Amino acid sequence: NPGRNIGYLSVDIEEGDLGGLLKMEGAMSPELLILGEDEKTLYKSDGFPGDWESGPPDLTELEEDHFVVCRSTKLGTRVYLSLPRSSVYQEVYNSLIMLGLQTFFLLCLTCLVMLVFIKALSRPLVALRREMDETTLSNLQDQGNEKLFNRFEEIAYLYRQFHQMRERLDVMVQQEMENKTMYLEERMN
């Protein structure tokens, strides 16, 4: 029957073996103190603060420089875990520095992507503006490079409308020149 307690197993472990068994690895590994029913120290890791061989630690004194957790077991033993505040604060500081660097990198990457997109979007507009500036009566019939403008639909539409306007203007100029020529020929005759 899973989960049903059918008894207890007693294991004889020496203090050195218990230290290896309970050793926690990592940057923030807590120190351990185990007290028996009679308040005697059953196990104390090497880094546990203070001298608590004769009884339970005074938590108010210990909590000045450490984060401390105390749990009592059903067997009457008490387990204390202690972690120096300075190591926790250092870990938080290091995490914040890494988060700041990652945020800065992501912000730079976002700005770079935006710069590339803006440059790609503005290139056809600059080319269209240049073509508008270079338009004269003598080059109204010239056709530009439409391939540059096909990348963005709105800009390509604007380019086609500009060229249609140039064609209409060319027709109007031609008609006006024909009208003036006819007018001058009539006056001369």
Protein Blocks (a to p, Z undefined) as FASTA:
>chain_A
ZZiafbdcdddddfklmmmmmpccdjblcddddddfkopafbdcfklgcjfklbccdfkl
mmmmpccdddddfkopacdddddfklmmmmmmmmmmmmmmmmmmmmmmmmmmmmmmmmmm
mmmmmmmmmmmmmpcfklmmpccdfklmmmpmklmmmmmmmmmmmmmmmmmmmmmmmmmm
mmmmmmmZZ
